[in-house]
C-alpha cells in the first residue's frame, strides 16, 4: 500500500479516495434502498399468505394492510382541520 501511494503521489491518492468514496456512497444507498424494499415486500407477501391460510377474506386482508400503511400522519392536516383529515 505504501508503495502504491508513493508511486502515484499523496495528492493523487487523496483525489482517488475522494472520487471512489463519492461514487461508493450513492451505490451503497441505492443497494440499501432496494434491499429494504425487497425485504418489506417479502414480509408483506408472507403476511398475506398467512392470512389466507387462516381463512381471512380479501376485504379483511385489505383492511389489515391499509391499517399498517395508514399509521403515518398526514402532513397536510393542520390542528384546526384535523376533524376533516380522519
N, CA and C atoms as an extended XYZ file, in Angstrom:
258
Properties=species:S:1:pos:R:3:atomname:S:1:resname:S:1:resid:I:1 pbc="F F F"
N         0.825       -1.192        0.000 N   UNK     1
C         0.000        0.000        0.000 CA  UNK     1
C         0.867        1.254        0.000 C   UNK     1
N         1.918        1.217        0.808 N   UNK     2
C         2.814        2.372        0.892 CA  UNK     2
C         3.486        2.621       -0.467 C   UNK     2
N         3.816        1.527       -1.160 N   UNK     3
C         4.439        1.670       -2.476 CA  UNK     3
C         3.466        2.282       -3.475 C   UNK     3
N         2.223        1.897       -3.392 N   UNK     4
C         1.200        2.437       -4.295 CA  UNK     4
C         1.040        3.942       -4.089 C   UNK     4
N         0.962        4.371       -2.826 N   UNK     5
C         0.828        5.798       -2.519 CA  UNK     5
C         2.084        6.546       -2.979 C   UNK     5
N         3.244        5.931       -2.786 N   UNK     6
C         4.495        6.577       -3.215 CA  UNK     6
C         4.559        6.698       -4.731 C   UNK     6
N         4.060        5.679       -5.441 N   UNK     7
C         4.114        5.698       -6.909 CA  UNK     7
C         3.203        6.766       -7.504 C   UNK     7
N         1.985        6.901       -6.975 N   UNK     8
C         1.065        7.873       -7.581 CA  UNK     8
C         1.124        9.242       -6.911 C   UNK     8
N         1.722        9.317       -5.753 N   UNK     9
C         1.845       10.585       -5.044 CA  UNK     9
C         0.688       10.786       -4.073 C   UNK     9
N         0.957       11.426       -2.950 N   UNK    10
C        -0.086       11.601       -1.936 CA  UNK    10
C        -1.267       12.450       -2.413 C   UNK    10
N        -0.996       13.470       -3.226 N   UNK    11
C        -2.090       14.322       -3.717 CA  UNK    11
C        -3.038       13.539       -4.625 C   UNK    11
N        -2.480       12.749       -5.504 N   UNK    12
C        -3.312       11.934       -6.392 CA  UNK    12
C        -4.060       10.852       -5.618 C   UNK    12
N        -3.426       10.323       -4.583 N   UNK    13
C        -4.077        9.302       -3.767 CA  UNK    13
C        -5.297        9.878       -3.051 C   UNK    13
N        -5.173       11.087       -2.515 N   UNK    14
C        -6.308       11.741       -1.847 CA  UNK    14
C        -7.433       11.981       -2.850 C   UNK    14
N        -7.080       12.400       -4.053 N   UNK    15
C        -8.095       12.587       -5.101 CA  UNK    15
C        -8.778       11.285       -5.469 C   UNK    15
N        -8.008       10.217       -5.554 N   UNK    16
C        -8.569        8.903       -5.873 CA  UNK    16
C        -9.540        8.434       -4.788 C   UNK    16
N        -9.134        8.606       -3.534 N   UNK    17
C       -10.000        8.224       -2.419 CA  UNK    17
C       -11.283        9.050       -2.435 C   UNK    17
N       -11.189       10.338       -2.749 N   UNK    18
C       -12.369       11.203       -2.794 CA  UNK    18
C       -13.323       10.769       -3.898 C   UNK    18
N       -12.803       10.449       -5.066 N   UNK    19
C       -13.650       10.027       -6.184 CA  UNK    19
C       -14.307        8.679       -5.889 C   UNK    19
N       -13.516        7.730       -5.409 N   UNK    20
C       -14.070        6.408       -5.097 CA  UNK    20
C       -15.108        6.506       -3.987 C   UNK    20
N       -14.815        7.291       -2.958 N   UNK    21
C       -15.772        7.474       -1.868 CA  UNK    21
C       -17.038        8.164       -2.344 C   UNK    21
N       -16.876        9.156       -3.208 N   UNK    22
C       -18.033        9.866       -3.754 CA  UNK    22
C       -18.925        8.977       -4.589 C   UNK    22
N       -18.356        8.003       -5.257 N   UNK    23
C       -19.156        7.062       -6.052 CA  UNK    23
C       -19.713        5.923       -5.202 C   UNK    23
N       -18.982        5.563       -4.183 N   UNK    24
C       -19.386        4.425       -3.355 CA  UNK    24
C       -20.600        4.735       -2.486 C   UNK    24
N       -20.691        5.943       -1.978 N   UNK    25
C       -21.799        6.307       -1.094 CA  UNK    25
C       -23.151        6.176       -1.794 C   UNK    25
N       -23.359        6.747       -2.988 N   UNK    26
C       -24.671        6.575       -3.631 CA  UNK    26
C       -24.954        5.124       -4.028 C   UNK    26
N       -23.924        4.387       -4.398 N   UNK    27
C       -24.132        2.981       -4.760 CA  UNK    27
C       -24.623        2.192       -3.549 C   UNK    27
N       -24.016        2.410       -2.401 N   UNK    28
C       -24.443        1.725       -1.177 CA  UNK    28
C       -25.858        2.154       -0.799 C   UNK    28
N       -26.186        3.434       -0.973 N   UNK    29
C       -27.530        3.923       -0.651 CA  UNK    29
C       -28.579        3.284       -1.560 C   UNK    29
N       -28.279        3.162       -2.835 N   UNK    30
C       -29.219        2.543       -3.777 CA  UNK    30
C       -29.418        1.074       -3.442 C   UNK    30
N       -28.333        0.365       -3.203 N   UNK    31
C       -28.439       -1.059       -2.867 CA  UNK    31
C       -29.193       -1.244       -1.559 C   UNK    31
N       -28.922       -0.396       -0.572 N   UNK    32
C       -29.634       -0.469        0.704 CA  UNK    32
C       -31.120       -0.215        0.540 C   UNK    32
N       -31.470        0.775       -0.261 N   UNK    33
C       -32.879        1.081       -0.508 CA  UNK    33
C       -33.600       -0.062       -1.197 C   UNK    33
N       -32.956       -0.649       -2.188 N   UNK    34
C       -33.569       -1.775       -2.895 CA  UNK    34
C       -33.700       -3.007       -1.993 C   UNK    34
N       -32.707       -3.233       -1.153 N   UNK    35
C       -32.767       -4.353       -0.212 CA  UNK    35
C       -33.905       -4.153        0.781 C   UNK    35
N       -34.050       -2.924        1.280 N   UNK    36
C       -35.142       -2.615        2.212 CA  UNK    36
C       -36.495       -2.845        1.552 C   UNK    36
N       -36.668       -2.369        0.330 N   UNK    37
C       -37.936       -2.529       -0.378 CA  UNK    37
C       -38.239       -4.005       -0.622 C   UNK    37
N       -37.229       -4.772       -1.025 N   UNK    38
C       -37.417       -6.207       -1.266 CA  UNK    38
C       -37.826       -6.918        0.011 C   UNK    38
N       -37.167       -6.581        1.106 N   UNK    39
C       -37.482       -7.225        2.391 CA  UNK    39
C       -38.897       -6.881        2.838 C   UNK    39
N       -39.284       -5.610        2.696 N   UNK    40
C       -40.630       -5.186        3.078 CA  UNK    40
C       -41.691       -5.913        2.253 C   UNK    40
N       -41.470       -6.046        0.948 N   UNK    41
C       -42.420       -6.749        0.093 CA  UNK    41
C       -42.464       -8.242        0.420 C   UNK    41
N       -41.337       -8.830        0.785 N   UNK    42
C       -41.303      -10.245        1.166 CA  UNK    42
C       -42.105      -10.488        2.442 C   UNK    42
N       -41.941       -9.602        3.407 N   UNK    43
C       -42.680       -9.737        4.661 CA  UNK    43
C       -44.174       -9.547        4.415 C   UNK    43
N       -44.522       -8.579        3.571 N   UNK    44
C       -45.931       -8.349        3.257 CA  UNK    44
C       -46.542       -9.552        2.547 C   UNK    44
N       -45.800      -10.170        1.627 N   UNK    45
C       -46.302      -11.354        0.934 CA  UNK    45
C       -46.484      -12.519        1.900 C   UNK    45
N       -45.550      -12.682        2.826 N   UNK    46
C       -45.673      -13.753        3.817 CA  UNK    46
C       -46.878      -13.510        4.723 C   UNK    46
N       -47.121      -12.261        5.083 N   UNK    47
C       -48.277      -11.921        5.905 CA  UNK    47
C       -49.573      -12.230        5.160 C   UNK    47
N       -49.628      -11.868        3.888 N   UNK    48
C       -50.820      -12.166        3.082 CA  UNK    48
C       -51.051      -13.675        3.009 C   UNK    48
N       -49.996      -14.428        2.770 N   UNK    49
C       -50.122      -15.882        2.687 CA  UNK    49
C       -50.622      -16.455        4.003 C   UNK    49
N       -50.107      -15.967        5.097 N   UNK    50
C       -50.533      -16.442        6.417 CA  UNK    50
C       -52.004      -16.114        6.668 C   UNK    50
N       -52.425      -14.922        6.293 N   UNK    51
C       -53.826      -14.544        6.486 CA  UNK    51
C       -54.750      -15.377        5.609 C   UNK    51
N       -54.309      -15.703        4.392 N   UNK    52
C       -55.109      -16.566        3.509 CA  UNK    52
C       -55.221      -17.955        4.111 C   UNK    52
N       -54.105      -18.471        4.647 N   UNK    53
C       -54.134      -19.801        5.258 CA  UNK    53
C       -55.042      -19.843        6.477 C   UNK    53
N       -55.218      -18.712        7.163 N   UNK    54
C       -56.107      -18.655        8.321 CA  UNK    54
C       -57.553      -18.377        7.924 C   UNK    54
N       -57.823      -18.284        6.636 N   UNK    55
C       -59.190      -18.142        6.156 CA  UNK    55
C       -59.746      -16.736        6.168 C   UNK    55
N       -58.895      -15.742        6.187 N   UNK    56
C       -59.389      -14.367        6.161 CA  UNK    56
C       -59.846      -14.010        4.752 C   UNK    56
N       -60.871      -13.183        4.680 N   UNK    57
C       -61.379      -12.761        3.374 CA  UNK    57
C       -60.464      -11.689        2.784 C   UNK    57
N       -60.662      -11.428        1.497 N   UNK    58
C       -59.853      -10.415        0.822 CA  UNK    58
C       -60.092       -9.047        1.439 C   UNK    58
N       -61.318       -8.777        1.845 N   UNK    59
C       -61.636       -7.486        2.470 CA  UNK    59
C       -60.920       -7.332        3.812 C   UNK    59
N       -60.850       -8.402        4.594 N   UNK    60
C       -60.151       -8.352        5.879 CA  UNK    60
C       -58.644       -8.149        5.680 C   UNK    60
N       -58.091       -8.818        4.689 N   UNK    61
C       -56.666       -8.667        4.389 CA  UNK    61
C       -56.366       -7.236        3.961 C   UNK    61
N       -57.220       -6.689        3.117 N   UNK    62
C       -57.046       -5.305        2.657 CA  UNK    62
C       -57.108       -4.343        3.837 C   UNK    62
N       -58.029       -4.585        4.748 N   UNK    63
C       -58.179       -3.734        5.930 CA  UNK    63
C       -56.917       -3.773        6.799 C   UNK    63
N       -56.357       -4.957        6.999 N   UNK    64
C       -55.145       -5.096        7.813 CA  UNK    64
C       -53.964       -4.381        7.150 C   UNK    64
N       -53.806       -4.556        5.854 N   UNK    65
C       -52.683       -3.933        5.152 CA  UNK    65
C       -52.818       -2.417        5.114 C   UNK    65
N       -54.021       -1.905        4.961 N   UNK    66
C       -54.223       -0.457        4.969 CA  UNK    66
C       -53.960        0.125        6.349 C   UNK    66
N       -54.273       -0.626        7.383 N   UNK    67
C       -54.027       -0.144        8.743 CA  UNK    67
C       -52.532       -0.023        9.002 C   UNK    67
N       -51.738       -0.941        8.474 N   UNK    68
C       -50.296       -0.873        8.702 CA  UNK    68
C       -49.671        0.262        7.907 C   UNK    68
N       -50.194        0.576        6.743 N   UNK    69
C       -49.681        1.673        5.931 CA  UNK    69
C       -50.197        3.003        6.461 C   UNK    69
N       -51.383        3.029        7.012 N   UNK    70
C       -52.010        4.267        7.440 CA  UNK    70
C       -51.554        4.779        8.789 C   UNK    70
N       -50.518        4.224        9.374 N   UNK    71
C       -50.055        4.670       10.687 CA  UNK    71
C       -49.360        6.024       10.641 C   UNK    71
N       -48.869        6.420        9.490 N   UNK    72
C       -48.134        7.672        9.383 CA  UNK    72
C       -49.115        8.839        9.309 C   UNK    72
N       -48.847        9.924       10.035 N   UNK    73
C       -49.761       11.064        9.996 CA  UNK    73
C       -49.668       11.794        8.666 C   UNK    73
N       -50.783       12.385        8.276 N   UNK    74
C       -50.831       13.160        7.045 CA  UNK    74
C       -50.290       14.554        7.331 C   UNK    74
N       -49.236       14.952        6.640 N   UNK    75
C       -48.609       16.241        6.904 CA  UNK    75
C       -49.446       17.403        6.378 C   UNK    75
N       -50.436       17.134        5.543 N   UNK    76
C       -51.283       18.186        5.018 CA  UNK    76
C       -52.283       18.669        6.063 C   UNK    76
N       -52.543       17.857        7.052 N   UNK    77
C       -53.538       18.188        8.071 CA  UNK    77
C       -52.962       19.207        9.054 C   UNK    77
N       -53.767       20.166        9.394 N   UNK    78
C       -53.407       21.145       10.414 CA  UNK    78
C       -54.261       20.863       11.646 C   UNK    78
N       -53.880       21.377       12.777 N   UNK    79
C       -54.583       21.081       14.016 CA  UNK    79
C       -56.042       21.526       13.953 C   UNK    79
N       -56.345       22.664       13.353 N   UNK    80
C       -57.731       23.125       13.304 CA  UNK    80
C       -58.551       22.355       12.266 C   UNK    80
N       -57.883       21.696       11.300 N   UNK    81
C       -58.570       20.951       10.265 CA  UNK    81
C       -58.512       19.445       10.522 C   UNK    81
N       -58.095       19.044       11.710 N   UNK    82
C       -57.878       17.635       11.994 CA  UNK    82
C       -59.134       16.806       11.844 C   UNK    82
N       -60.296       17.385       12.119 N   UNK    83
C       -61.528       16.610       12.010 CA  UNK    83
C       -61.826       16.210       10.572 C   UNK    83
N       -61.374       17.003        9.599 N   UNK    84
C       -61.619       16.679        8.191 CA  UNK    84
C       -60.606       15.685        7.634 C   UNK    84
N       -59.493       15.487        8.303 N   UNK    85
C       -58.421       14.627        7.795 CA  UNK    85
C       -58.601       13.183        8.188 C   UNK    85
N       -59.466       12.869        9.073 N   UNK    86
C       -59.607       11.484        9.552 CA  UNK    86
C       -60.630       10.723        8.804 C   UNK    86
